[in-house]
């Protein structure tokens, strides 16, 4: 019987640096297509700096009938790749060329054409590492004394994504601390010392939280324990009511509903609010 499986489609990514930028763009673009079980052969060809490297990858792409995606920075290398792809009948997408040309016209300046600048060690890199170290140290209320020094403080009941959201923001260079809201337990005194416009109060719909917690208990094989209030609806409702009452007493905190949102979406909401709010701005819910 003939094999009815879909043929493998190949996409080759070429870069004069790591190729991570192009890979992320390609993977994001692929998500927009309903490809079903279509197999994709996504290959990386980083650090292309010489003509013979370009010859090799173009020959392989031609043999595989691959789409070639490029983030080469130097003009001469981009032009050389385009010429060789045209001659070899290889379809090529230049992710940076048009953008660099538009930016050059916009700024009235020519790009430096230096590969790998995105990944060079710089002051930004060290600030990001410092932010990550601060955030890990201040996770889950471990060190309340660090709260006034945080760029962002997250508060919320258990399983409202405080830790993954903190780490995501830290990778963008923000020092983040998070404080768990525990039923009938007042928050640490140091929280009152934080600029309220830096405090983001996370909330979630009760049914969504119930589902998340029960799934966690099942993974830990603790779902059959009769005294486990953590995953009981009545207890969750009391926790959420307690948290919302706390938020209501701090009208300058920004309340963020995370129900059904990805970490990236919630982080974007927080950063947008963080940069737009002033001391005179009223509290708002995202």
LOMI-82955 format. One record per residue (C-alpha): x, y, z. Coordinates in steps of 0.001 Angstrom, whole numbers. Example, Ala and Ser with C-alpha at 12.3 -4.5 7.8 and 13.67 -1.06 7.14 Angstrom:
REM LOMI-82955
<r><east>12300</east><north>-4500</north><up>7800</up></r>
<r><east>13670</east><north>-1060</north><up>7140</up></r>
***
This chain:
REM LOMI-82955
<r><east>0</east><north>0</north><up>0</up></r>
<r><east>1342</east><north>3448</north><up>-887</up></r>
<r><east>2371</east><north>5713</north><up>1950</up></r>
<r><east>-276</east><north>8440</north><up>2278</up></r>
<r><east>1658</east><north>10502</north><up>4825</up></r>
<r><east>2136</east><north>14158</north><up>3953</up></r>
<r><east>5600</east><north>14985</north><up>2581</up></r>
<r><east>8008</east><north>16794</north><up>4865</up></r>
<r><east>8222</east><north>20526</north><up>4159</up></r>
<r><east>11580</east><north>22066</north><up>4978</up></r>
<r><east>12357</east><north>25559</north><up>6236</up></r>
<r><east>16010</east><north>26510</north><up>6559</up></r>
<r><east>16990</east><north>29449</north><up>8768</up></r>
<r><east>20296</east><north>31155</north><up>8016</up></r>
<r><east>21916</east><north>33774</north><up>10208</up></r>
<r><east>25294</east><north>35372</north><up>10772</up></r>
<r><east>24598</east><north>35144</north><up>14516</up></r>
<r><east>22622</east><north>32574</north><up>16523</up></r>
<r><east>19469</east><north>32576</north><up>14400</up></r>
<r><east>17244</east><north>32731</north><up>17486</up></r>
<r><east>15419</east><north>35824</north><up>16240</up></r>
<r><east>14504</east><north>34215</north><up>12927</up></r>
<r><east>13495</east><north>30966</north><up>14609</up></r>
<r><east>11069</east><north>32768</north><up>16935</up></r>
<r><east>9543</east><north>34705</north><up>14043</up></r>
<r><east>9126</east><north>31566</north><up>11928</up></r>
<r><east>7612</east><north>29550</north><up>14776</up></r>
<r><east>5212</east><north>32401</north><up>15565</up></r>
<r><east>4193</east><north>32595</north><up>11898</up></r>
<r><east>3662</east><north>28826</north><up>11677</up></r>
<r><east>1128</east><north>29016</north><up>14501</up></r>
<r><east>-1128</east><north>31007</north><up>12176</up></r>
<r><east>-1541</east><north>28006</north><up>9855</up></r>
<r><east>-3690</east><north>24950</north><up>10438</up></r>
<r><east>-1173</east><north>22435</north><up>9147</up></r>
<r><east>-2669</east><north>19399</north><up>10874</up></r>
<r><east>-131</east><north>16570</north><up>10854</up></r>
<r><east>2027</east><north>18232</north><up>8203</up></r>
<r><east>5654</east><north>17485</north><up>9211</up></r>
<r><east>7964</east><north>20502</north><up>9203</up></r>
<r><east>11737</east><north>20162</north><up>9041</up></r>
<r><east>12983</east><north>23392</north><up>10645</up></r>
<r><east>16769</east><north>23598</north><up>10428</up></r>
<r><east>19152</east><north>26213</north><up>11770</up></r>
<r><east>22296</east><north>27372</north><up>9975</up></r>
<r><east>23876</east><north>29907</north><up>12358</up></r>
<r><east>27109</east><north>31915</north><up>12055</up></r>
<r><east>27208</east><north>32089</north><up>8241</up></r>
<r><east>30109</east><north>34426</north><up>7539</up></r>
<r><east>31698</east><north>33077</north><up>4327</up></r>
<r><east>30643</east><north>32541</north><up>735</up></r>
<r><east>31307</east><north>28799</north><up>837</up></r>
<r><east>28894</east><north>28526</north><up>3795</up></r>
<r><east>26212</east><north>30236</north><up>1736</up></r>
<r><east>26939</east><north>27922</north><up>-1219</up></r>
<r><east>26488</east><north>24900</north><up>1046</up></r>
<r><east>23187</east><north>25947</north><up>2578</up></r>
<r><east>21704</east><north>27047</north><up>-765</up></r>
<r><east>22643</east><north>23687</north><up>-2301</up></r>
<r><east>21021</east><north>21820</north><up>595</up></r>
<r><east>17903</east><north>24002</north><up>422</up></r>
<r><east>17622</east><north>23361</north><up>-3317</up></r>
<r><east>17916</east><north>19589</north><up>-2846</up></r>
<r><east>15261</east><north>19633</north><up>-111</up></r>
<r><east>12945</east><north>22091</north><up>-1938</up></r>
<r><east>13180</east><north>24178</north><up>1235</up></r>
<r><east>12085</east><north>27709</north><up>1996</up></r>
<r><east>15112</east><north>29676</north><up>3130</up></r>
<r><east>14628</east><north>32385</north><up>5793</up></r>
<r><east>17480</east><north>34801</north><up>6408</up></r>
<r><east>18490</east><north>37302</north><up>9068</up></r>
<r><east>21881</east><north>38128</north><up>7608</up></r>
<r><east>22896</east><north>41634</north><up>8698</up></r>
<r><east>25638</east><north>42635</north><up>6259</up></r>
<r><east>24351</east><north>44070</north><up>2986</up></r>
<r><east>26925</east><north>42274</north><up>850</up></r>
<r><east>26063</east><north>38892</north><up>2400</up></r>
<r><east>22319</east><north>39449</north><up>1946</up></r>
<r><east>22838</east><north>40370</north><up>-1701</up></r>
<r><east>25097</east><north>37367</north><up>-2247</up></r>
<r><east>22531</east><north>35039</north><up>-692</up></r>
<r><east>19765</east><north>36520</north><up>-2848</up></r>
<r><east>21829</east><north>36060</north><up>-6021</up></r>
<r><east>22674</east><north>32464</north><up>-5231</up></r>
<r><east>19086</east><north>31612</north><up>-4271</up></r>
<r><east>17798</east><north>33176</north><up>-7489</up></r>
<r><east>20323</east><north>31254</north><up>-9555</up></r>
<r><east>19520</east><north>28012</north><up>-7744</up></r>
<r><east>15742</east><north>28408</north><up>-7838</up></r>
<r><east>15483</east><north>28555</north><up>-4023</up></r>
<r><east>12729</east><north>30627</north><up>-2454</up></r>
<r><east>14259</east><north>33029</north><up>59</up></r>
<r><east>12738</east><north>35393</north><up>2624</up></r>
<r><east>14917</east><north>38232</north><up>3948</up></r>
<r><east>13509</east><north>39163</north><up>7368</up></r>
<r><east>15897</east><north>42054</north><up>8045</up></r>
<r><east>16627</east><north>43668</north><up>4677</up></r>
<r><east>13409</east><north>45646</north><up>4211</up></r>
<r><east>13304</east><north>46640</north><up>7894</up></r>
<r><east>16913</east><north>47851</north><up>7898</up></r>
<r><east>16273</east><north>49845</north><up>4724</up></r>
<r><east>13172</east><north>51470</north><up>6193</up></r>
<r><east>14959</east><north>52286</north><up>9455</up></r>
<r><east>17881</east><north>53780</north><up>7545</up></r>
<r><east>15502</east><north>56122</north><up>5720</up></r>
<r><east>13604</east><north>56929</north><up>8898</up></r>
<r><east>16709</east><north>57829</north><up>10921</up></r>
<r><east>18789</east><north>59162</north><up>8042</up></r>
<r><east>21626</east><north>56841</north><up>9051</up></r>
<r><east>23110</east><north>53591</north><up>7835</up></r>
<r><east>23031</east><north>50400</north><up>9950</up></r>
<r><east>26308</east><north>49224</north><up>11438</up></r>
<r><east>26045</east><north>45813</north><up>9823</up></r>
<r><east>27599</east><north>44016</north><up>12803</up></r>
<r><east>26252</east><north>40474</north><up>13381</up></r>
<r><east>25286</east><north>39304</north><up>16850</up></r>
<r><east>24723</east><north>42682</north><up>18512</up></r>
<r><east>21491</east><north>41411</north><up>20083</up></r>
<r><east>23423</east><north>38857</north><up>22114</up></r>
<r><east>26448</east><north>40902</north><up>23120</up></r>
<r><east>27151</east><north>41288</north><up>26835</up></r>
<r><east>26201</east><north>44837</north><up>27798</up></r>
<r><east>24855</east><north>46907</north><up>30635</up></r>
<r><east>21370</east><north>45786</north><up>29649</up></r>
<r><east>22437</east><north>42162</north><up>30048</up></r>
<r><east>23814</east><north>42741</north><up>33543</up></r>
<r><east>20706</east><north>44677</north><up>34600</up></r>
<r><east>18575</east><north>41769</north><up>33413</up></r>
<r><east>20651</east><north>39289</north><up>35399</up></r>
<r><east>20379</east><north>41519</north><up>38473</up></r>
<r><east>16607</east><north>41675</north><up>38015</up></r>
<r><east>16332</east><north>37891</north><up>37758</up></r>
<r><east>18443</east><north>37412</north><up>40895</up></r>
<r><east>16308</east><north>39937</north><up>42788</up></r>
<r><east>13095</east><north>38290</north><up>41612</up></r>
<r><east>14130</east><north>34774</north><up>42589</up></r>
<r><east>15157</east><north>36079</north><up>46015</up></r>
<r><east>11811</east><north>37870</north><up>46453</up></r>
<r><east>9573</east><north>35060</north><up>45206</up></r>
<r><east>6523</east><north>33993</north><up>47222</up></r>
<r><east>7047</east><north>36571</north><up>49970</up></r>
<r><east>10400</east><north>35117</north><up>51083</up></r>
<r><east>11967</east><north>38491</north><up>51866</up></r>
<r><east>9401</east><north>41197</north><up>52666</up></r>
<r><east>12201</east><north>43715</north><up>53199</up></r>
<r><east>12890</east><north>43725</north><up>49450</up></r>
<r><east>9359</east><north>44893</north><up>48573</up></r>
<r><east>10089</east><north>48665</north><up>48627</up></r>
<r><east>13006</east><north>48142</north><up>46201</up></r>
<r><east>10942</east><north>46256</north><up>43614</up></r>
<r><east>9925</east><north>47784</north><up>40289</up></r>
<r><east>6784</east><north>45637</north><up>40352</up></r>
<r><east>5034</east><north>43887</north><up>43230</up></r>
<r><east>2473</east><north>41171</north><up>42466</up></r>
<r><east>-71</east><north>40062</north><up>45042</up></r>
<r><east>-2582</east><north>37268</north><up>44718</up></r>
<r><east>-3887</east><north>34014</north><up>46116</up></r>
<r><east>-2177</east><north>30729</north><up>45353</up></r>
<r><east>-2094</east><north>29635</north><up>41674</up></r>
<r><east>-2639</east><north>33060</north><up>40132</up></r>
<r><east>625</east><north>32783</north><up>38151</up></r>
<r><east>2633</east><north>35063</north><up>40440</up></r>
<r><east>5936</east><north>33209</north><up>40068</up></r>
<r><east>5948</east><north>32577</north><up>36281</up></r>
<r><east>4757</east><north>36129</north><up>35695</up></r>
<r><east>7510</east><north>37457</north><up>37980</up></r>
<r><east>10208</east><north>35536</north><up>36113</up></r>
<r><east>8854</east><north>36657</north><up>32736</up></r>
<r><east>8984</east><north>40310</north><up>33801</up></r>
<r><east>12431</east><north>39839</north><up>35326</up></r>
<r><east>13726</east><north>38615</north><up>31974</up></r>
<r><east>12688</east><north>41990</north><up>30621</up></r>
<r><east>14789</east><north>43730</north><up>33254</up></r>
<r><east>12207</east><north>44467</north><up>35968</up></r>
<r><east>12886</east><north>43680</north><up>39614</up></r>
<r><east>9762</east><north>41854</north><up>40755</up></r>
<r><east>8596</east><north>40645</north><up>44156</up></r>
<r><east>5411</east><north>38738</north><up>44793</up></r>
<r><east>3332</east><north>38306</north><up>47919</up></r>
<r><east>898</east><north>35426</north><up>48464</up></r>
<r><east>-2506</east><north>36353</north><up>49826</up></r>
<r><east>-3393</east><north>33808</north><up>52507</up></r>
<r><east>-6900</east><north>33587</north><up>53947</up></r>
<r><east>-7288</east><north>35570</north><up>57188</up></r>
<r><east>-3574</east><north>36468</north><up>57247</up></r>
<r><east>-2686</east><north>40177</north><up>56816</up></r>
<r><east>-19</east><north>40997</north><up>54227</up></r>
<r><east>3465</east><north>41986</north><up>55438</up></r>
<r><east>3840</east><north>45499</north><up>56792</up></r>
<r><east>6529</east><north>46259</north><up>54185</up></r>
<r><east>3867</east><north>46146</north><up>51464</up></r>
<r><east>2498</east><north>49459</north><up>52776</up></r>
<r><east>5884</east><north>51057</north><up>52022</up></r>
<r><east>5631</east><north>50284</north><up>48288</up></r>
<r><east>4483</east><north>52931</north><up>45815</up></r>
<r><east>899</east><north>51711</north><up>45239</up></r>
<r><east>1202</east><north>52311</north><up>41507</up></r>
<r><east>3809</east><north>49543</north><up>41422</up></r>
<r><east>1476</east><north>47022</north><up>43068</up></r>
<r><east>-563</east><north>44749</north><up>40813</up></r>
<r><east>-3294</east><north>42718</north><up>42440</up></r>
<r><east>-3992</east><north>39501</north><up>40546</up></r>
<r><east>-7482</east><north>38081</north><up>40524</up></r>
<r><east>-9158</east><north>35166</north><up>38768</up></r>
<r><east>-12660</east><north>33814</north><up>38317</up></r>
<r><east>-13478</east><north>31175</north><up>40982</up></r>
<r><east>-14282</east><north>28349</north><up>38563</up></r>
<r><east>-11019</east><north>28878</north><up>36691</up></r>
<r><east>-9029</east><north>28794</north><up>39932</up></r>
<r><east>-10911</east><north>25700</north><up>41077</up></r>
<r><east>-9965</east><north>23899</north><up>37863</up></r>
<r><east>-6298</east><north>24912</north><up>38120</up></r>
<r><east>-5992</east><north>23805</north><up>41737</up></r>
<r><east>-7737</east><north>20484</north><up>41216</up></r>
<r><east>-5464</east><north>19701</north><up>38295</up></r>
<r><east>-2466</east><north>20476</north><up>40496</up></r>
<r><east>-3762</east><north>18203</north><up>43264</up></r>
<r><east>-4271</east><north>15403</north><up>40743</up></r>
<r><east>-687</east><north>15771</north><up>39516</up></r>
<r><east>500</east><north>15539</north><up>43120</up></r>
<r><east>-1848</east><north>12576</north><up>43800</up></r>
<r><east>-3490</east><north>14540</north><up>46598</up></r>
<r><east>-6949</east><north>14938</north><up>45055</up></r>
<r><east>-8555</east><north>12227</north><up>47218</up></r>
<r><east>-7513</east><north>13690</north><up>50565</up></r>
<r><east>-10797</east><north>14687</north><up>52301</up></r>
<r><east>-9230</east><north>17462</north><up>54399</up></r>
<r><east>-7568</east><north>19214</north><up>51441</up></r>
<r><east>-9390</east><north>22578</north><up>51483</up></r>
<r><east>-6968</east><north>23930</north><up>48854</up></r>
<r><east>-9132</east><north>22487</north><up>46070</up></r>
<r><east>-12583</east><north>22962</north><up>47588</up></r>
<r><east>-14987</east><north>25475</north><up>46070</up></r>
<r><east>-16143</east><north>27011</north><up>49376</up></r>
<r><east>-12573</east><north>27601</north><up>50515</up></r>
<r><east>-11604</east><north>29135</north><up>47181</up></r>
<r><east>-14579</east><north>31490</north><up>47282</up></r>
<r><east>-13546</east><north>32627</north><up>50773</up></r>
<r><east>-9970</east><north>33211</north><up>49586</up></r>
<r><east>-11066</east><north>35256</north><up>46598</up></r>
<r><east>-13502</east><north>37284</north><up>48718</up></r>
<r><east>-10714</east><north>37958</north><up>51250</up></r>
<r><east>-8332</east><north>39043</north><up>48480</up></r>
<r><east>-10878</east><north>41304</north><up>46801</up></r>
<r><east>-11702</east><north>42944</north><up>50129</up></r>
<r><east>-7982</east><north>43643</north><up>50577</up></r>
<r><east>-7760</east><north>45106</north><up>47074</up></r>
<r><east>-10778</east><north>47328</north><up>47760</up></r>
<r><east>-8965</east><north>48821</north><up>50760</up></r>
<r><east>-6058</east><north>49754</north><up>48467</up></r>
<r><east>-7752</east><north>51689</north><up>45692</up></r>
<r><east>-4436</east><north>52731</north><up>44108</up></r>
<r><east>-3407</east><north>49161</north><up>43373</up></r>
<r><east>-4054</east><north>48001</north><up>39822</up></r>
<r><east>-6306</east><north>44953</north><up>39736</up></r>
<r><east>-5482</east><north>42510</north><up>36938</up></r>
<r><east>-7873</east><north>39703</north><up>36022</up></r>
<r><east>-5723</east><north>36846</north><up>34705</up></r>
<r><east>-8614</east><north>34523</north><up>33820</up></r>
<r><east>-7918</east><north>32821</north><up>30503</up></r>
<r><east>-4863</east><north>34972</north><up>29777</up></r>
<r><east>-1401</east><north>33811</north><up>28776</up></r>
<r><east>1563</east><north>35007</north><up>30853</up></r>
<r><east>2733</east><north>37196</north><up>27961</up></r>
<r><east>-655</east><north>38900</north><up>27699</up></r>
<r><east>-859</east><north>39640</north><up>31417</up></r>
<r><east>2721</east><north>40940</north><up>31440</up></r>
<r><east>1950</east><north>43276</north><up>28533</up></r>
<r><east>-1065</east><north>44629</north><up>30435</up></r>
<r><east>1042</east><north>45230</north><up>33541</up></r>
<r><east>3851</east><north>46990</north><up>31685</up></r>
<r><east>1387</east><north>49154</north><up>29767</up></r>
<r><east>-230</east><north>50209</north><up>33036</up></r>
<r><east>3112</east><north>50687</north><up>34777</up></r>
<r><east>4334</east><north>53154</north><up>32160</up></r>
<r><east>1065</east><north>55064</north><up>31850</up></r>
<r><east>-52</east><north>55544</north><up>35456</up></r>
<r><east>840</east><north>58642</north><up>37447</up></r>
<r><east>359</east><north>59518</north><up>41110</up></r>
<r><east>-2878</east><north>61265</north><up>40164</up></r>
<r><east>-4257</east><north>58445</north><up>38034</up></r>
<r><east>-7283</east><north>56569</north><up>39434</up></r>
<r><east>-7141</east><north>52840</north><up>40068</up></r>
<r><east>-8299</east><north>50749</north><up>37148</up></r>
<r><east>-8905</east><north>47100</north><up>36437</up></r>
<r><east>-7277</east><north>45438</north><up>33440</up></r>
***
